[in-house]
């Protein structure tokens, strides 16, 4: 009888940048360190996007209305000047991890999972992970916590226990013992309503949950009951999803006749940027880089790109596209081709603008996209996109390929 080889021991690390937005603000202005800080909008309807540990002592948390937070801590400082820096530091950490880790997943702007399974044949995964953390801190000066465990769920929960700026290991076989004393709301996915329902059942800790029969949990929570049953026992099989730079979205217009009319060129640039931004939103992605390409009548081609805070909003992308165009264009020289490309695409749920009512703005774009989906891409366009040639250019090529 042939023996089935045992599966290798899984090693999953979870890295989480501590109070990321706050940390970046403090790097840019060291005088803010140690103060109660609120990152977010100053307006009446602003919300707290992040807050320092000093502010959390007053009961402040993210997503809280700014008015409420300032009532709880009137002497708190509201910041948010380093918006573009958030993307820069996130990319920096990503590059360090990508250069070292055999397999990693970027779960959000400040959160990473690393699959180190098999590494124990050559290295001590625990020491390797500590060394990586020290490298990130040394390079960026950002505080970062991590946990090493046998699956994603355990490592994520353990990272929260290691904060601030610490690290912890949950050895294989110790998962249930580690989870047992923790509050049941520490399980990822257990929201406020589920937590209240559990307390009504007399379930307060993960140990309490693990002692309930699966059938009882299924009667109360449906299919989710079986998932809770397994999670309370430290069972979680979700895989680390390999991170890679997503494909770009671009469009290029080759004109029937070379163009020098700035009004026409601006209208085309706006229309094209709106088009790729719409496609970006349809893919549920944001872009971290925009490029503009110009080909002149003599076929000389030039392009320029710039990294930007992650966004999918037309107005932000159009402003950058115009800026790049004016930096590239040799005024009066006829243009044969114009192109716009968005890259560094990600599906991360990133707060693209901390200083506006983003929910209202996102709803506006959703309404516009709904109209476009029903009546066509050009059913709604900005006034700047209505140029002398509303029927479009002679040839337009859409591109979506790996960079």
C-alpha positions as CSV (number, residue, x, y, z in Angstrom):
1,X,0.0,0.0,0.0
2,X,1.4,3.4,-1.1
3,X,1.7,5.9,1.7
4,X,0.2,9.3,0.9
5,X,2.8,12.0,1.8
6,X,1.7,14.3,4.5
7,X,0.9,17.9,3.5
8,X,3.6,20.4,4.3
9,X,3.1,22.5,7.4
10,X,1.5,25.8,6.4
11,X,3.2,29.1,7.5
12,X,1.1,32.2,6.9
13,X,2.3,35.6,8.0
14,X,0.0,38.6,8.3
15,X,1.7,42.1,8.1
16,X,-0.3,45.2,9.1
17,X,1.0,48.7,9.1
18,X,0.0,50.3,12.4
19,X,-2.3,53.4,12.2
20,X,-0.9,53.7,8.7
21,X,-2.4,57.1,7.7
22,X,-1.4,58.6,11.1
23,X,2.1,57.2,10.8
24,X,2.6,58.7,7.4
25,X,1.4,62.1,8.7
26,X,3.9,61.9,11.6
27,X,6.8,61.1,9.3
28,X,5.9,64.2,7.3
29,X,5.5,66.3,10.4
30,X,7.4,64.8,13.4
31,X,5.9,67.4,15.8
32,X,2.6,65.5,15.6
33,X,4.0,62.4,17.3
34,X,2.4,61.5,20.6
35,X,-0.7,63.8,20.1
36,X,-4.3,62.7,19.6
37,X,-4.6,62.9,15.8
38,X,-7.6,62.5,13.5
39,X,-7.1,61.9,9.8
40,X,-10.0,63.0,7.7
41,X,-12.2,65.9,6.5
42,X,-12.7,69.2,8.3
43,X,-16.2,69.7,6.9
44,X,-19.5,69.3,8.8
45,X,-20.0,65.9,7.2
46,X,-16.4,64.8,7.4
47,X,-15.6,61.4,8.9
48,X,-12.6,60.0,10.7
49,X,-10.6,57.9,8.2
50,X,-8.0,57.0,10.9
51,X,-6.9,58.1,14.3
52,X,-3.8,57.8,16.5
53,X,-3.6,55.5,19.5
54,X,-3.7,58.6,21.7
55,X,-7.1,59.6,20.2
56,X,-8.5,56.0,20.6
57,X,-8.2,56.4,24.4
58,X,-11.2,58.9,24.1
59,X,-13.4,56.3,22.4
60,X,-12.7,57.5,18.9
61,X,-12.6,55.1,16.0
62,X,-12.5,55.1,12.2
63,X,-15.7,55.9,10.3
64,X,-16.9,58.0,13.2
65,X,-18.3,61.5,12.3
66,X,-15.6,64.1,12.8
67,X,-18.0,66.2,14.8
68,X,-18.5,63.4,17.3
69,X,-14.7,62.7,17.5
70,X,-14.0,66.4,18.2
71,X,-16.7,66.4,20.9
72,X,-15.0,63.4,22.6
73,X,-11.6,65.0,22.3
74,X,-11.8,68.8,21.6
75,X,-8.0,69.2,21.7
76,X,-7.4,66.6,18.9
77,X,-5.5,67.7,15.8
78,X,-7.2,67.1,12.5
79,X,-4.7,66.2,9.8
80,X,-4.7,65.0,6.2
81,X,-2.1,66.9,4.3
82,X,-0.1,63.8,3.1
83,X,-2.7,62.3,0.9
84,X,-0.3,61.5,-2.0
85,X,2.2,60.1,0.4
86,X,-0.1,57.3,1.5
87,X,0.2,55.6,-1.9
88,X,3.9,56.2,-2.0
89,X,4.6,54.5,1.3
90,X,2.2,51.6,0.5
91,X,4.1,51.0,-2.8
92,X,7.4,51.2,-0.9
93,X,6.4,48.5,1.5
94,X,4.9,46.4,-1.3
95,X,8.2,46.6,-3.2
96,X,10.2,45.4,-0.2
97,X,7.9,42.5,0.4
98,X,7.8,41.6,-3.3
99,X,11.6,41.4,-3.4
100,X,11.8,38.9,-0.5
101,X,8.5,36.9,-0.2
102,X,8.0,33.8,-2.3
103,X,4.2,34.4,-2.4
104,X,2.2,37.3,-1.0
105,X,-1.2,38.9,-1.2
106,X,-1.8,42.6,-0.8
107,X,-5.2,42.7,1.0
108,X,-5.4,46.5,1.3
109,X,-3.2,49.6,1.2
110,X,-1.6,48.7,4.5
111,X,-2.2,44.9,4.9
112,X,-0.4,41.9,3.5
113,X,-0.5,38.1,3.7
114,X,2.7,36.0,3.0
115,X,2.7,32.3,2.3
116,X,5.9,30.9,3.6
117,X,5.0,27.2,3.3
118,X,8.0,25.1,2.5
119,X,10.5,27.7,3.6
120,X,11.3,25.7,6.7
121,X,13.4,23.4,4.5
122,X,16.0,26.1,4.2
123,X,15.2,28.9,6.7
124,X,13.4,29.4,10.0
125,X,10.1,31.1,9.0
126,X,9.9,32.9,12.3
127,X,13.3,34.5,12.1
128,X,12.9,35.2,8.4
129,X,9.7,37.1,9.1
130,X,11.2,39.1,12.0
131,X,14.1,40.1,9.7
132,X,11.6,41.2,7.0
133,X,9.8,43.4,9.5
134,X,13.0,45.0,10.6
135,X,14.0,45.7,7.0
136,X,10.6,47.4,6.4
137,X,11.0,49.6,9.5
138,X,14.6,50.4,8.8
139,X,13.8,51.5,5.2
140,X,10.5,53.4,5.7
141,X,10.4,54.1,9.5
142,X,6.8,53.0,9.5
143,X,5.6,50.9,12.5
144,X,4.4,47.5,11.5
145,X,3.0,44.5,13.3
146,X,2.9,40.9,12.2
147,X,1.8,37.4,13.3
148,X,2.9,34.0,12.0
149,X,0.4,31.1,12.1
150,X,-0.9,28.1,10.2
151,X,-3.7,30.0,8.3
152,X,-4.8,33.5,7.3
153,X,-7.5,33.8,9.9
154,X,-5.3,33.0,12.9
155,X,-2.5,35.2,11.6
156,X,-4.9,38.1,11.2
157,X,-6.4,37.8,14.6
158,X,-3.0,37.4,16.2
159,X,-1.6,40.5,14.5
160,X,-4.4,42.5,16.3
161,X,-3.2,41.1,19.6
162,X,0.5,42.0,18.7
163,X,-0.3,45.7,18.1
164,X,1.0,48.2,18.4
165,X,4.3,47.6,16.6
166,X,4.8,44.1,17.8
167,X,4.8,40.5,16.6
168,X,3.6,37.1,17.7
169,X,3.7,33.4,16.7
170,X,0.9,30.9,17.1
171,X,2.7,27.5,16.8
172,X,0.9,24.8,14.8
173,X,-1.4,22.8,17.1
174,X,-1.9,25.8,19.5
175,X,-4.7,27.5,17.4
176,X,-7.6,26.6,19.7
177,X,-5.7,27.5,22.8
178,X,-4.8,30.9,21.4
179,X,-8.3,31.7,20.3
180,X,-10.2,30.4,23.4
181,X,-10.0,33.4,25.7
182,X,-10.6,36.0,23.0
183,X,-13.9,37.8,22.5
184,X,-16.0,36.2,19.8
185,X,-16.1,39.6,18.0
186,X,-12.4,39.1,17.3
187,X,-13.3,36.6,14.5
188,X,-13.1,38.4,11.1
189,X,-16.6,38.8,9.7
190,X,-18.4,38.8,13.0
191,X,-20.3,42.1,12.7
192,X,-22.3,44.0,15.3
193,X,-25.6,42.2,14.7
194,X,-24.0,38.7,14.8
195,X,-22.1,39.7,18.0
196,X,-25.3,40.9,19.7
197,X,-27.1,37.6,18.7
198,X,-24.2,35.6,20.1
199,X,-24.3,37.5,23.4
200,X,-28.1,36.8,23.6
201,X,-27.1,33.1,23.3
202,X,-24.6,33.4,26.1
203,X,-21.6,33.2,23.7
204,X,-19.0,35.8,24.8
205,X,-15.6,34.1,24.0
206,X,-14.4,32.0,21.2
207,X,-14.2,29.1,23.6
208,X,-17.9,29.5,24.3
209,X,-18.6,29.4,20.6
210,X,-16.4,26.3,20.1
211,X,-18.5,24.4,22.7
212,X,-21.7,24.9,20.8
213,X,-22.9,22.1,18.4
214,X,-22.8,23.0,14.7
215,X,-26.5,22.1,14.4
216,X,-27.4,24.8,17.0
217,X,-25.3,27.4,15.2
218,X,-26.8,26.5,11.8
219,X,-30.3,26.9,13.2
220,X,-29.5,30.4,14.4
221,X,-27.2,31.6,11.7
222,X,-27.9,29.4,8.7
223,X,-24.9,28.4,6.5
224,X,-22.8,30.9,8.3
225,X,-23.2,28.8,11.5
226,X,-21.0,26.1,10.1
227,X,-18.4,28.6,9.1
228,X,-18.4,30.0,12.7
229,X,-18.1,26.5,14.1
230,X,-15.0,25.9,12.1
231,X,-13.5,29.3,12.8
232,X,-13.9,28.8,16.5
233,X,-11.7,25.7,16.2
234,X,-9.0,27.6,14.2
235,X,-10.0,25.9,10.9
236,X,-9.6,28.2,7.9
237,X,-8.6,27.0,4.5
238,X,-8.5,30.3,2.5
239,X,-5.5,30.6,0.3
240,X,-3.1,33.5,-0.1
241,X,-4.0,35.0,-3.5
242,X,-0.8,35.9,-5.4
243,X,-0.3,39.6,-5.9
244,X,0.7,40.9,-9.3
245,X,0.4,44.2,-11.1
246,X,-2.9,44.2,-12.8
247,X,-3.2,45.0,-16.5
248,X,-3.5,48.5,-17.7
249,X,-6.4,50.2,-19.5
250,X,-5.7,52.5,-22.3
251,X,-7.1,54.1,-25.4
252,X,-5.4,55.8,-28.4
253,X,-6.9,58.1,-31.0
254,X,-5.3,58.4,-34.4
255,X,-6.8,61.5,-36.2
256,X,-7.7,61.6,-39.9
257,X,-5.8,64.9,-40.1
258,X,-3.1,66.2,-37.8
259,X,-4.5,68.5,-35.1
260,X,-3.2,71.8,-33.6
261,X,-6.5,73.1,-32.2
262,X,-6.0,73.1,-28.4
263,X,-9.8,73.2,-27.8
264,X,-10.3,70.1,-29.9
265,X,-7.3,68.3,-28.3
266,X,-8.6,69.1,-24.8
267,X,-12.0,67.8,-25.7
268,X,-10.6,64.6,-26.9
269,X,-8.3,64.2,-23.9
270,X,-11.3,64.7,-21.5
271,X,-13.5,62.2,-23.5
272,X,-10.8,59.6,-23.6
273,X,-10.0,59.9,-19.9
274,X,-13.6,59.7,-19.0
275,X,-13.8,56.5,-21.1
276,X,-10.9,54.7,-19.4
277,X,-12.1,55.8,-16.0
278,X,-15.5,54.4,-16.7
279,X,-13.9,51.1,-17.7
280,X,-11.9,51.2,-14.5
281,X,-15.0,51.5,-12.4
282,X,-16.7,48.7,-14.3
283,X,-13.8,46.5,-13.3
284,X,-14.1,47.6,-9.7
285,X,-10.5,48.9,-9.7
286,X,-8.6,52.0,-8.9
287,X,-5.5,53.3,-10.7
288,X,-2.3,54.5,-9.2
289,X,-0.6,55.8,-12.3
290,X,-1.7,57.8,-15.4
291,X,0.1,58.4,-18.6
292,X,-0.5,60.6,-21.7
293,X,1.0,59.8,-25.1
294,X,1.5,62.1,-28.0
295,X,2.6,61.3,-31.6
296,X,3.4,64.2,-33.9
297,X,2.9,64.5,-37.6
298,X,6.5,63.3,-38.2
299,X,5.8,60.2,-36.2
300,X,8.0,61.2,-33.3
301,X,6.3,59.8,-30.2
302,X,6.6,61.0,-26.6
303,X,4.9,60.0,-23.4
304,X,4.9,60.9,-19.7
305,X,3.4,59.2,-16.7
306,X,2.9,60.1,-13.0
307,X,2.0,58.1,-9.9
308,X,-1.1,59.4,-8.2
309,X,-3.2,58.6,-5.1
310,X,-5.3,55.6,-6.0
311,X,-8.6,56.8,-7.6
312,X,-11.3,56.0,-10.2
313,X,-12.8,59.5,-10.3
314,X,-13.0,61.3,-13.6
315,X,-12.3,64.7,-12.3
316,X,-9.1,63.7,-10.5
317,X,-7.8,61.7,-13.6
318,X,-8.8,64.4,-16.1
319,X,-6.8,67.1,-14.1
320,X,-3.7,64.9,-14.2
321,X,-4.2,64.0,-17.9
322,X,-4.3,67.8,-18.7
323,X,-1.3,68.5,-16.6
324,X,0.7,65.8,-18.4
325,X,-0.5,66.9,-21.8
326,X,0.7,70.5,-21.2
327,X,4.1,69.3,-20.0
328,X,4.5,67.2,-23.2
329,X,2.9,69.2,-26.0
330,X,5.1,71.4,-28.2
331,X,2.6,74.2,-28.8
332,X,1.6,74.6,-32.4
333,X,3.1,71.3,-33.6
334,X,0.5,69.1,-35.3
335,X,-0.5,66.0,-33.4
336,X,-1.3,62.7,-35.2
337,X,-2.1,60.5,-32.2
338,X,-3.3,61.1,-28.6
339,X,-3.4,58.4,-25.9
340,X,-4.3,58.0,-22.3
341,X,-3.3,55.0,-20.1
342,X,-4.2,54.0,-16.6
343,X,-1.9,51.5,-14.8
344,X,-1.0,50.1,-11.3
345,X,-4.6,49.0,-11.1
346,X,-5.8,47.4,-7.9
347,X,-9.1,46.1,-6.4
348,X,-8.1,47.3,-3.0
349,X,-10.8,49.1,-1.1
350,X,-8.9,52.4,-0.7
351,X,-10.3,55.6,0.6
352,X,-9.3,57.7,-2.4
353,X,-10.0,61.1,-0.8
354,X,-10.2,61.6,2.9
355,X,-11.3,65.2,2.7
356,X,-14.6,65.1,0.8
357,X,-17.9,63.3,1.2
358,X,-16.6,60.3,-0.7
359,X,-19.8,58.3,-0.3
360,X,-21.8,61.0,-2.0
361,X,-19.2,61.4,-4.7
362,X,-19.1,57.6,-5.3
363,X,-22.9,57.5,-5.5
364,X,-22.9,60.3,-8.1
365,X,-20.4,58.3,-10.3
366,X,-22.5,55.2,-9.8
367,X,-25.6,57.0,-11.0
368,X,-23.7,58.3,-14.1
369,X,-22.3,54.8,-14.8
370,X,-25.8,53.3,-14.6
371,X,-27.0,55.8,-17.2
372,X,-24.0,54.9,-19.4
373,X,-24.7,51.2,-19.0
374,X,-28.3,51.6,-20.1
375,X,-27.9,54.1,-22.9
376,X,-24.2,53.8,-24.0
377,X,-20.8,55.1,-22.8
378,X,-21.3,58.5,-24.3
379,X,-24.8,59.1,-22.9
380,X,-23.3,61.3,-20.2
381,X,-20.1,63.3,-20.8
382,X,-18.5,66.4,-19.3
383,X,-18.9,69.6,-21.2
384,X,-15.2,69.6,-21.8
385,X,-15.6,66.3,-23.6
386,X,-17.9,67.8,-26.2
387,X,-15.5,68.9,-28.9
388,X,-15.8,69.8,-32.5
389,X,-15.8,66.1,-33.4
390,X,-18.5,64.5,-31.3
391,X,-18.6,61.5,-33.5
392,X,-15.1,60.6,-32.3
393,X,-11.8,60.3,-34.1
394,X,-11.0,58.4,-37.3
395,X,-9.6,55.4,-35.4
396,X,-9.7,54.6,-31.7
397,X,-7.9,51.7,-30.3
398,X,-8.7,50.4,-26.8
399,X,-6.0,48.4,-25.1
400,X,-5.9,46.3,-22.0
401,X,-2.7,44.3,-21.5
402,X,-0.1,43.3,-19.0
403,X,2.5,46.0,-18.4
